[in-house]
Every structure is written in C-alpha cells, then in structure tokens.
Amino acid sequence: MAHKKVVILGGGFAGINVAKILGGDMNCHVTMIDRGNHHLFQPLLYQVAMAGLNPSDIASPIRSMLRRYDNIFTLMAEAQQIDVERRVVMTDFGDREYDYLVVACGATHDYFGRDEWEEFAPGLKTIPQATEIRRRVLTAFEAAERTYDLEEQTKCMTFVLVGGGPTGVELAGAIAEMAHNTLKKDFKTIDATHAKVILVQSGDRILKQFPASLSAYSKDALASLGVDVRLGSRVTDITADGVQIGDEFIAAKTVIWAAGVKANPIGKSLGAELDRAGQVVVGNDLTIAGHPEVFVIGDQASAKDEDGKMLPGVAPVAIQQGQYVGKLIRREAAGKATVPRRPFHYRDKGQVATIGRRRAVMQSGRLRLTGSIAWLGWLFIHILYLNGFRNRLFVFFSWAWSYVTFARGARLIVPKRWKNNIN
C-alpha cells in the first residue's frame, strides 16, 4: 500500500497533535509547515509580556518535538495558497502535493476595520508581540521617572486594555500587581503604585464565557487590585496619545488590544464557506464541504458541537481536534476507514482564568471555584500541559521565586533596533 502524503499547516496546539498521532506511522509521509520554528504555549504568553517568564520557558522548537519521527519532515516556510482541486499547497519555497491536508494556521487580531490602531495598540498572539508589549509597559515607567511634569507622568503611567476576555483580564491584573509589588521600590521620582490600569469592555460583563457569578467575582478581584473596569464602553479611536471612549478621552502611553480575533486569511483560498470572523465552516468530521481530505481545525475552524453550539477558540478544543484528525487519518491510511466517519466529539473539561496572585476562577460542569483554590488549579493545569520537562521545571521555579519575592526575572527592555549607532 502506497503511503499517504499528509501536509499540516501550522505547528500550534491543533497541528502539533495531528503530527504526534501520525508520528512513526509509515503509512503516512507527513510534512509539517510553519512560518516560525517553534511551538508556542499561548495560554502563558501574557506572562512573557508581563516579564514573569522568558520566551524560551513557553516555547519549544518544532523540530526538536518531532525529530524522533522518521516519517515527519519539518519545514519553516509560509503557505501562500491552496488549490483543493489539484491537491497542492503553494508555499514560499515551492509546491507541496497532498493526499490529506490539515489547515491549522490559527488566528490573528481583528481591529474591526480600524487596522491603523495596531500601531498604537498591539495584540498578544506571538512572542514578538509579547516582547513588544513588555517593552512598552516597562518603558512607560522609565519615561515617567525622567519627567517632573505631573500630567506627563500620569499619561505614562496609565495603561488601557481593550477587551474583557481572559487575555485582557490576565494582563490587567498582571500590570496592576507589577506596579503595586514588583516596581514600587525601584523608582525615586515616581510612585509606581499610582499607576492607572483601565480595562474597557463593550459588553455588560467580563469573561462572558464563564458563568455570571464568576464574571462578577473577577470584576471585584480586579477592583481589589486597583483596576478600573469600564463595562458597556466602546472604544471609538486610538492614537499615540490615548484612547477615545465615547465622549471621554483617556490620555495613555500604553494601550493593549485584546478585543477580537479573525482567522488566518489562508483559509479563503479553500473556496469554502466562511463565517464573519473568516473562520472556515466545517462539518462534523472537521472537513470542508466536498473535500473529505481537507481538514480545518483549531482557531481557523468554525465548528459546532452536537447541540449546534459553536466551539470556543481555546487550547483544549484545538488539542482534541488535532488528536481526532490524527487518529482518523491514521485509520484510513491503514485501510480501516469507517463510513460514515465518526463525528468529532468535544469533551468539555471546564475552563480557568487567573486575575492575579491567589485570584482566579475555575468552572468544570457544575463545579465553580474562586480564589486560592482556583489559582492553584490554574497553576497545576498550565504546568501539566507545558511541553517538555525543562519548561515545566523552569516555570515552576520561576513562579515559586516570584511568589516568595514578588520579583519578575524577565524585566528587560529589549529595543527594536539592533545596529550599533555609536560612532
């Protein structure tokens, strides 16, 4: 039996789990394509942005993760177009034919038609974005320290986060804790504890994917950290000087975007139905209509559960979709196909979000936890799912040290420029 050519686009949670299932199966020749060279544990990316962890603590080289599998070929490249009729992926290094295609390129930020805001309000999806946010936050305190203009100091020490989902909530809590604990003794001119952290949410509550009681707890927890949570507020403009919210202008040097996402545009070339966020609409086997050999999974897919409810764009969904697709391809490549295919079933194990030190929310079925217990659960879950023993060990000791000392070891400002301008 000839081996099947499998092409996987994207080395995130979805794609990497497909590859691991197919690894070692000589019925499949797998090509993993990603424009970066690393797999990123995105749920902890905000910790890099807030100087709690180093990038290497939450990322692993894709080649290292897959090197033991002789049937997997890894390429650092960018997919540019997909021809589903010819079964060819066109990349910046050439064409790649496939028998099965897995599209798992993830999502990026959606500024709702105001892409010019990105320059002033970066989002948080990649390591470069995380280090840029870290640079802006730390530089803002440095800029406040070197001026005696109180109005300018206030502007430098005002941080606005747009979006009340997990990313916005976690960032808001982390900035507040950094200002009140880590930085409070570092400066002579300013008092870092006077920093203003404002979380802007257009809806009537934050963390809307959680039960209302947990959303209310999260809002109160943020308030206890000094975060100003603005509900029912819509941003109408963002400039280098601050944010316009209705009739109010908030002067702020640092604005962070966490309000919306849209799927990677490579999905458009599939010719399949797209939803409003550009996600590819898939069937119950995660394939596009008319092409059972083309799977779309992770944040790029618009998929529903058995009750017709949209599956959220979270890591557990991507992981389970990747495992499902990997097993399905493996069975069919071995000649054990089932007709019709068994539909994908998502096992919802719950969700968790952290607000700050000993402040978190957790929900699993009817179980609802808050405070220290939920926070310890959050710690355990994230260490458990990190890739590699080294990363788990480093993150554990970094968190333990930070808990005891309130220090943040990755508090470095790395400028964009790299050329030596000293003459």
N, C-alpha and C positions, 0 to 999 in steps of 0.2 A: 504494500500500500504506500503510495507516494505521500510524503509528509505535507502538511498544510502550512502555507505561508500566512503567518499571523503578524499584523502590524499594529502596534499600540502607540497611540499618540498621547503623550503626557505621562509623566512619572510621579503624579500625585497619589493620594490615597487610593483612588479607583484603579488607575493604570498599574501601579506597582503591585497591587494584589492580584490582578489578572496575571501579571508576569510570574509572580511567585507560584501560583497554582500550575501554570504551564511549564515552569522550570523543571528540566530533567525529562520532560515527555518528548521522546524522539519522534513521535508522530507529528510534532509541531516544530517549525522553524520560526522563531519569534524575533521580531525587530522592535526594540524599544526606542522611540524617538522623543526627545525632549530638548527644548531650546536652552535649558540650563543643564548643569551636570550633577544636580543634587535633588534629592527628595526632601521636601520641607514639611516639618510637623507644624502646620499652620496654626493650630489652636494656641500655641505658645509664642507666636510671632510678636504679640504685643509686649512680651517680656523682653525681647530684644530691643523693641522701640523704647521701652522704659528703663533700659540699662540694667535689667535684672539678670539677663543671660547673654552669652555671646552667640553669634550666628551659628558657630560650629556645634553648639550644645543641642540645637534643634534641627540640624540638617545632616544628611549623610550622602556621600557620593553614590549615585545610582549604579555606577559600575561596580563599586565595592559590594553593594547589596545583591547584585545579580551575577557576580563573577563566577560563582561555583556552578552555574548552569551552562553547560556546553551548547545548549540549543538556543541561547538568547544572545543576540547581537545588539549592543547598545550604541546609539548614535546621538551625538549632540548636534542637533540640527533643528530647523524650523519648517513645519509643514505649511505650505502656501495654498494648496488647492487639492481637492479630492474629486476624482472622476469615478462615480459609482458605477457607471455603465462599463467602463474599461477595467474597473477594479484596480485603480492606480492612485497612489498618493504622490503628489508633486511637492518636492522639498527644495531647499536652497542648495542641496548637494546632488540632486537628480531625482529620478522617479523610482518608486518602490511599488511593486505589484503585491497583491494580497489575495488570499482566499477568505480570510476573516479580517475585518478591520474593527478596532476598538478606538473610539474617539473619546478622549478624556482630558481635554485641554483646559478644563476649569473655567473660571470666570474672572472678570476684572471689574473695576468700579464704573458705576453709572452716575454721571452728573446730570442726568435728565435734560440733555440738550445744552448744558452750560459747561462744555469741556474746558473752557478757558479758566474755570475755577480750580482745575487741578494744580496749576502753578502755585496757587496760594493755599490750597487745602489738599495735601497728599492723602491718599488712601493707604491701606495696610493689607497688602496681599503678597509681597515679596520681601526678600532680605534687603535689597537696595532701598525699598520704601521704608522699611523698619529703621535702617541706619540713618536715613534722611530725617525721619520724624525725631529720632533720638538727637540728632544734630540740632534740629530747630528748637526742641524743648530746652536742651542744655544751654544753647547759645542765647536763648531768650533771658535766662537768669544772668548770664555773663554780661549781656547788654544792659540789663537793669542795674548791675553792680557799678558800671562805669559812668553812670549819669546821675546828676543830682536834681534833674527835672522830675518832680513827683508825677506829673501827668505821663511822661515818657516811661517812668518806672512802672506805673500801673498798666500801661499798654503792653510793655514787655512781659509782665507777669500775669497777663490774662490769657487763658487757654480755652478755646472754644472747640467742642467736639460736636459734630453734626451727625446725629443718628443714635437712637437709643436701643440698638441691638446689643448682643454680647460684646462685640468689639468696642463700641462706644462706651459701654458701661465699664468694661475692664480697664480701658485707657483712662477714663475719667478718675476712677478710683486709684489707679497707679500714680497718676500725676499728683493727685492730692496727697497721697501718702509720701511720695518723694519730697514734696515741698514741706510737709509738716514734720517729717522724720529725718530723711537722709540728708537734706540740704540745709536744715535750719541753723547749723553752726558753721557752715562753710563760707559765709559771706560777711563782710564788715559794713558795707553801706546799706544793704537791703535786708529786710526780714523776709526770708523765703516763705514763712508761714502765712504771709499776707497775700500769697498768690491766689488768683481767682480762677476757678475751674467751672466752666459753664457747659452743661450737656443740653443740647437742643434736640427735641423730639417732636415731629409733626403730629404724631398720634396722641391718644389720651393716656397712654402708659408706656413705660419702658419694658423691655424684654417681653414683648407681646406674645411670643411663642410659649411662654410659661403661664401657669395659672395666675389669675389676677392677684391672689394673696401673696404669691412670690414676687410679682412685679411691685406690689406695694412695699414689701419688705426691702427690696432692692433700692427703691427710691429713698426710703428712710435711712438705709445704710449709707447711701451716697451723701445724703444730707448731713449725717453724723460726721462725715469726713470733710465737710465744708463745701461740697459740690452743689452748685446751683442748677437744679434740674428744671428746664423750661418745657412743659408739656403743651401740646396744641400750638406749637410755634413752628413757623415755616421760614426757612432761610430764603431770601429773595435776591441777595447779592453777596459776593465775597470778593474782596480786594486785598491788596497788600497791606491795607491799614486796618482791616477788620471785617465784620460781618453785619449785614443788614437783616434784621428780623422784623418784618412789618414796618412800623414807623420808628423802630428803635435801631440805632447804630451802635454796635459794641466794638470799641477800639481794641484790637488784639493783634499781637505779632504772630501768634501761632494758632492756626486753625487746622483741624484734622477731620477728614471726611470718612464717615462710617455709615452712610445713609442708603446706599443702593448698589446693586451689582448687576452686571449683564454678562452673558455668556461670551466665550471666545468667538470671534467672528468666523473662524474656520468652519463652523457649523453651517453657515449659509451655503457653502459650496456643495453640501449634500443634496440640495434640492428638496429637502423635507420640510414639513410644516414647522414653523417656529412660533413660540409664544411671545408676549410683549417684551420679555427680557432677552430675547434672542436665543432662548434655550430650545433645543431640538425636541420635538414631541415624539415620544417613543411608545411602543406597545408594551404589553405585559411581560414580554421577553427582552425588553430594553433594546429592540431593534427598530429601525425606521421602516415605514410602510413600503412594501415591495422589495425590500432588500434584507432578507434574514441573515445575511453575512455581515451587516454593518450594525455594530452596537454603539450606542452613545450613553455614557454613564457619568456619574459624578455631578458637579455643578453645571455641566454643559447640557444635562438632560432635563427635560420636563416630563417627569414620571409620576404616576399615581399609584396609591396602594389599592388593596382590594375593595375598599369602601369609596374609591373615587377621590380621596383626599390627596392633595399634592404632597409629594415627599420633600422634606426640607433640604436645603443645601448644607448639610453638616457632614462631618467626617464619618460617623457610623454608617450613614446611608451609602457613601462612596465606597467604604470598605466592603460592606456586604454586597453591593452591586458588582464590585470587582471580583469577589470570590465566586459569585453566582455565574458571571460570564466566563471566568476561567474554567470552572468545572463543566459548564455547558460545552464550551469549545473542546475541552479535553475528551468528553464523552463522544462527541460527534467525530472528532479526528480519529478515534479508536473504532469507529463504526458502530457505536452504541447509541445512535440518535433515537430520541423519543418523539413521536408525532401524535398530537401537537406537543410543543415544548412545554415543560412545566413552567408556570409563570413565576416571576420574581416575587418573593415574599419578604418584606422588611420586618425584622424583629426589633421593635422599639424598646430599647433598654433604658430609656429615660434621657434626661439632659441635665447639665450642670453649668453654672456660670459663677465666676468669682467677682466680688466687688472690691475686696481688699483683704487685709490681714484679719483672719478669723471671721470674715464676712463672705458668705456665698449662699447660693440657692441650689437645691437639687430636687428633681422630680423624676420618679420612676413609677409608672402606674398611678396608684392612689397615694403612694408614699410622697410626702413633701417634707423636706428638711431645710433648715436655715442655720446660719451662724457657724460655730466652730465645727460641728459635725459635718455639715455640708462642705465646709472648707477643707477638712481633712479628706473627705471623699474626693473632692476635686484634685487634691494633691496626688492621691493614690492612683486615680484613673489616668491622669496625664503622665505620670512616671511609668505606669504599666504599659501604655501604648507607645511610648517613645521607642524609636528604632535603635537597637544596639545597647549592650551593657554599659559601654563607656558613657554614652549620652545619659542613660538613667543615673549612673553614679555621679557624674558631674553636676547634673541638675539637682539631684538630691542634696549634695553637699553645698551647692550654691544657695539653695533655698534655706537649708539649715543655718548657714552662716548669716544670711540676710535676716532670718527670723531672730537670731540672737543679738545681732549688732545693728540692725536696721540699715546696713550698708548695701550699696549696689556696685558690684565689682566691675561692671562693664560701662562705667560712666565716662566714656571717652568721646570727645568731639572729633570726628574724622571729616576734614574738609573735602569738598568735591575736587578741588584742583590737586594735581599731582606733580606738576612741573616745578623745578627749583627756580624761583624768581629772584633769588639773591644774587646780585652782581658783584 
